[in-house]
């Protein structure tokens, strides 16, 4: 019954009633209907309801910060990111959501892991023979990896000839270094 009442209070933007039910209830699923309470509060710019929902999540729904909390918090972050899409947020709303949504990063930092599949490196030699990865291209590649939050490749010494082996996903650089596990 609490979810039902909270749904209607958030939908109608009844701040006091929504906050009251959050303060008195202990059985609300804050992620009900894929975060509908948050979608209502954010779309209406209701900072107080949004803040109360987050406090309920942190203090009542997950007072223990365990593995379950971490998993559900990730889902909450995804819900909030979807809810703010195409909504102009006030600075106050951004401040309330900041622990869950990163507003300070650049577009590149928010790209998902599929970006790695789209990296184009100009490593082919003009003569079409062996593929060479130069130090300049390697540095650019490392920056692209950092942008999407992946760790840098591991370097090991090698005395073999320069080549790119597609089967082993190994790139030799100038005979002195190679990148493993690309």
C-alpha positions as a Markdown table, in Angstrom:
| # | Residue | x | y | z |
|---|---|---|---|---|
| 1 | Unk | 0.0 | 0.0 | 0.0 |
| 2 | Unk | 2.9 | 2.3 | 0.7 |
| 3 | Unk | 4.2 | 2.0 | -2.8 |
| 4 | Unk | 0.7 | 2.8 | -4.2 |
| 5 | Unk | 0.4 | 6.0 | -2.1 |
| 6 | Unk | 3.9 | 7.2 | -2.7 |
| 7 | Unk | 3.3 | 6.7 | -6.4 |
| 8 | Unk | 0.4 | 9.0 | -6.4 |
| 9 | Unk | 2.0 | 11.6 | -4.1 |
| 10 | Unk | 5.1 | 11.8 | -6.4 |
| 11 | Unk | 3.0 | 11.8 | -9.5 |
| 12 | Unk | 1.0 | 14.7 | -8.2 |
| 13 | Unk | 4.0 | 16.4 | -6.8 |
| 14 | Unk | 2.6 | 16.4 | -3.2 |
| 15 | Unk | 5.9 | 17.0 | -1.5 |
| 16 | Unk | 4.8 | 17.0 | 2.2 |
| 17 | Unk | 2.7 | 13.8 | 1.7 |
| 18 | Unk | 5.5 | 12.0 | -0.1 |
| 19 | Unk | 8.1 | 12.9 | 2.5 |
| 20 | Unk | 5.7 | 11.9 | 5.3 |
| 21 | Unk | 5.1 | 8.4 | 3.8 |
| 22 | Unk | 8.9 | 8.0 | 3.4 |
| 23 | Unk | 9.5 | 9.0 | 7.0 |
| 24 | Unk | 6.8 | 6.6 | 8.4 |
| 25 | Unk | 7.2 | 3.6 | 6.1 |
| 26 | Unk | 9.7 | 0.8 | 6.2 |
| 27 | Unk | 8.5 | -1.4 | 3.4 |
| 28 | Unk | 8.8 | 0.8 | 0.3 |
| 29 | Unk | 10.7 | -0.5 | -2.7 |
| 30 | Unk | 12.4 | 2.7 | -3.8 |
| 31 | Unk | 13.2 | 1.2 | -7.2 |
| 32 | Unk | 9.5 | 0.3 | -7.8 |
| 33 | Unk | 8.5 | 0.3 | -11.4 |
| 34 | Unk | 12.0 | 0.9 | -12.6 |
| 35 | Unk | 12.4 | 4.0 | -10.5 |
| 36 | Unk | 9.1 | 5.7 | -11.2 |
| 37 | Unk | 9.3 | 7.8 | -8.0 |
| 38 | Unk | 12.6 | 9.2 | -9.1 |
| 39 | Unk | 11.3 | 9.9 | -12.6 |
| 40 | Unk | 8.4 | 11.8 | -11.2 |
| 41 | Unk | 10.5 | 13.8 | -8.8 |
| 42 | Unk | 13.2 | 14.6 | -11.4 |
| 43 | Unk | 10.8 | 15.5 | -14.2 |
| 44 | Unk | 9.0 | 17.9 | -11.9 |
| 45 | Unk | 12.2 | 19.3 | -10.5 |
| 46 | Unk | 11.2 | 18.3 | -6.9 |
| 47 | Unk | 14.5 | 18.4 | -5.1 |
| 48 | Unk | 12.9 | 17.6 | -1.7 |
| 49 | Unk | 11.1 | 14.5 | -2.8 |
| 50 | Unk | 14.2 | 13.3 | -4.7 |
| 51 | Unk | 16.4 | 13.9 | -1.6 |
| 52 | Unk | 14.0 | 12.1 | 0.6 |
| 53 | Unk | 13.9 | 9.1 | -1.8 |
| 54 | Unk | 17.7 | 8.9 | -1.7 |
| 55 | Unk | 17.7 | 9.2 | 2.1 |
| 56 | Unk | 15.2 | 6.4 | 2.3 |
| 57 | Unk | 17.3 | 4.2 | 0.0 |
| 58 | Unk | 20.5 | 4.8 | 2.0 |
| 59 | Unk | 19.1 | 4.7 | 5.5 |
| 60 | Unk | 16.0 | 2.4 | 5.5 |
| 61 | Unk | 16.2 | 0.2 | 2.4 |
| 62 | Unk | 20.0 | -0.4 | 2.7 |
| 63 | Unk | 21.3 | 0.6 | 6.1 |
| 64 | Unk | 24.0 | -2.1 | 5.6 |
| 65 | Unk | 26.3 | -1.3 | 2.8 |
| 66 | Unk | 26.9 | -4.9 | 1.6 |
| 67 | Unk | 27.2 | -6.6 | -1.8 |
| 68 | Unk | 23.4 | -6.4 | -2.3 |
| 69 | Unk | 23.6 | -2.6 | -1.7 |
| 70 | Unk | 26.4 | -2.2 | -4.2 |
| 71 | Unk | 24.4 | -4.1 | -6.9 |
| 72 | Unk | 21.2 | -2.2 | -6.2 |
| 73 | Unk | 23.1 | 1.1 | -6.1 |
| 74 | Unk | 24.4 | 0.5 | -9.6 |
| 75 | Unk | 20.9 | -0.1 | -10.7 |
| 76 | Unk | 19.8 | 3.1 | -9.0 |
| 77 | Unk | 22.6 | 5.0 | -10.8 |
| 78 | Unk | 21.4 | 3.6 | -14.1 |
| 79 | Unk | 17.8 | 4.6 | -13.3 |
| 80 | Unk | 18.8 | 8.1 | -12.3 |
| 81 | Unk | 21.0 | 8.6 | -15.4 |
| 82 | Unk | 18.0 | 7.6 | -17.5 |
| 83 | Unk | 15.6 | 9.8 | -15.5 |
| 84 | Unk | 17.8 | 12.9 | -16.1 |
| 85 | Unk | 18.1 | 12.3 | -19.8 |
| 86 | Unk | 16.5 | 15.2 | -21.6 |
| 87 | Unk | 15.7 | 17.0 | -18.4 |
| 88 | Unk | 17.2 | 20.3 | -17.5 |
| 89 | Unk | 18.3 | 20.0 | -13.9 |
| 90 | Unk | 18.6 | 22.8 | -11.4 |
| 91 | Unk | 21.9 | 23.1 | -9.6 |
| 92 | Unk | 20.2 | 22.0 | -6.4 |
| 93 | Unk | 18.9 | 18.8 | -8.1 |
| 94 | Unk | 22.4 | 18.1 | -9.5 |
| 95 | Unk | 23.9 | 18.4 | -6.0 |
| 96 | Unk | 21.4 | 15.9 | -4.6 |
| 97 | Unk | 22.1 | 13.4 | -7.4 |
| 98 | Unk | 25.9 | 14.0 | -7.5 |
| 99 | Unk | 26.7 | 10.9 | -5.3 |
| 100 | Unk | 25.0 | 8.7 | -7.9 |
| 101 | Unk | 25.5 | 10.6 | -11.2 |
| 102 | Unk | 28.8 | 12.1 | -12.3 |
| 103 | Unk | 28.0 | 15.5 | -13.8 |
| 104 | Unk | 31.6 | 16.6 | -14.0 |
| 105 | Unk | 33.0 | 14.2 | -16.6 |
| 106 | Unk | 33.3 | 14.9 | -20.3 |
| 107 | Unk | 31.4 | 13.1 | -23.0 |
| 108 | Unk | 34.3 | 10.7 | -23.6 |
| 109 | Unk | 34.4 | 9.6 | -20.0 |
| 110 | Unk | 30.7 | 8.6 | -20.2 |
| 111 | Unk | 31.1 | 6.3 | -23.2 |
| 112 | Unk | 30.4 | 2.7 | -22.6 |
| 113 | Unk | 32.9 | -0.2 | -23.1 |
| 114 | Unk | 31.8 | -0.7 | -26.7 |
| 115 | Unk | 33.9 | 2.4 | -27.5 |
| 116 | Unk | 36.9 | 0.1 | -27.4 |
| 117 | Unk | 35.6 | -1.8 | -30.4 |
| 118 | Unk | 35.5 | 1.4 | -32.4 |
| 119 | Unk | 39.0 | 2.7 | -31.8 |
| 120 | Unk | 40.8 | 3.3 | -35.1 |
| 121 | Unk | 44.5 | 3.4 | -34.8 |
| 122 | Unk | 46.6 | 4.5 | -37.8 |
| 123 | Unk | 49.1 | 1.7 | -37.4 |
| 124 | Unk | 49.2 | 0.3 | -41.0 |
| 125 | Unk | 52.4 | 1.2 | -42.9 |
| 126 | Unk | 51.8 | 3.0 | -46.2 |
| 127 | Unk | 53.5 | 0.1 | -48.1 |
| 128 | Unk | 50.8 | -2.3 | -46.8 |
| 129 | Unk | 53.3 | -4.7 | -45.3 |
| 130 | Unk | 53.9 | -5.2 | -41.6 |
| 131 | Unk | 51.8 | -3.3 | -39.2 |
| 132 | Unk | 53.8 | -1.0 | -36.9 |
| 133 | Unk | 52.7 | 0.6 | -33.7 |
| 134 | Unk | 54.7 | 3.8 | -33.2 |
| 135 | Unk | 55.3 | 5.4 | -29.8 |
| 136 | Unk | 53.1 | 8.3 | -30.8 |
| 137 | Unk | 50.2 | 6.0 | -31.8 |
| 138 | Unk | 50.7 | 4.0 | -28.6 |
| 139 | Unk | 50.4 | 7.1 | -26.4 |
| 140 | Unk | 47.2 | 8.0 | -28.3 |
| 141 | Unk | 45.9 | 4.5 | -27.8 |
| 142 | Unk | 46.7 | 4.7 | -24.0 |
| 143 | Unk | 44.8 | 8.0 | -23.7 |
| 144 | Unk | 41.8 | 6.4 | -25.5 |
| 145 | Unk | 41.9 | 3.5 | -23.1 |
| 146 | Unk | 42.0 | 5.8 | -20.1 |
| 147 | Unk | 39.0 | 7.8 | -21.4 |
| 148 | Unk | 36.8 | 4.7 | -21.3 |
| 149 | Unk | 38.1 | 3.6 | -17.9 |
| 150 | Unk | 40.1 | 0.6 | -18.9 |
| 151 | Unk | 43.5 | -0.1 | -17.6 |
| 152 | Unk | 46.6 | 0.3 | -19.7 |
| 153 | Unk | 48.1 | -2.6 | -21.6 |
| 154 | Unk | 51.0 | -4.6 | -20.2 |
| 155 | Unk | 54.4 | -4.1 | -21.9 |
| 156 | Unk | 57.0 | -6.8 | -22.0 |
| 157 | Unk | 60.4 | -6.8 | -23.7 |
| 158 | Unk | 60.7 | -8.7 | -27.0 |
| 159 | Unk | 63.5 | -9.2 | -29.4 |
| 160 | Unk | 61.3 | -10.5 | -32.2 |
| 161 | Unk | 60.7 | -8.8 | -35.5 |
| 162 | Unk | 58.0 | -6.2 | -36.0 |
| 163 | Unk | 54.6 | -7.7 | -36.7 |
| 164 | Unk | 50.9 | -7.7 | -35.7 |
| 165 | Unk | 49.5 | -11.2 | -35.1 |
| 166 | Unk | 45.7 | -11.1 | -35.3 |
| 167 | Unk | 45.3 | -14.6 | -33.9 |
| 168 | Unk | 47.3 | -13.9 | -30.7 |
| 169 | Unk | 46.2 | -10.2 | -30.4 |
| 170 | Unk | 49.8 | -9.2 | -29.9 |
| 171 | Unk | 51.5 | -6.2 | -31.4 |
| 172 | Unk | 55.3 | -5.9 | -31.6 |
| 173 | Unk | 56.8 | -2.4 | -31.3 |
| 174 | Unk | 60.1 | -1.7 | -32.9 |
| 175 | Unk | 61.4 | -5.2 | -31.8 |
| 176 | Unk | 61.8 | -3.9 | -28.2 |
| 177 | Unk | 58.3 | -4.1 | -26.7 |
| 178 | Unk | 54.9 | -5.8 | -27.2 |
| 179 | Unk | 51.4 | -5.2 | -26.0 |
| 180 | Unk | 49.7 | -8.3 | -24.7 |
| 181 | Unk | 46.0 | -8.9 | -24.3 |
| 182 | Unk | 44.6 | -6.2 | -26.5 |
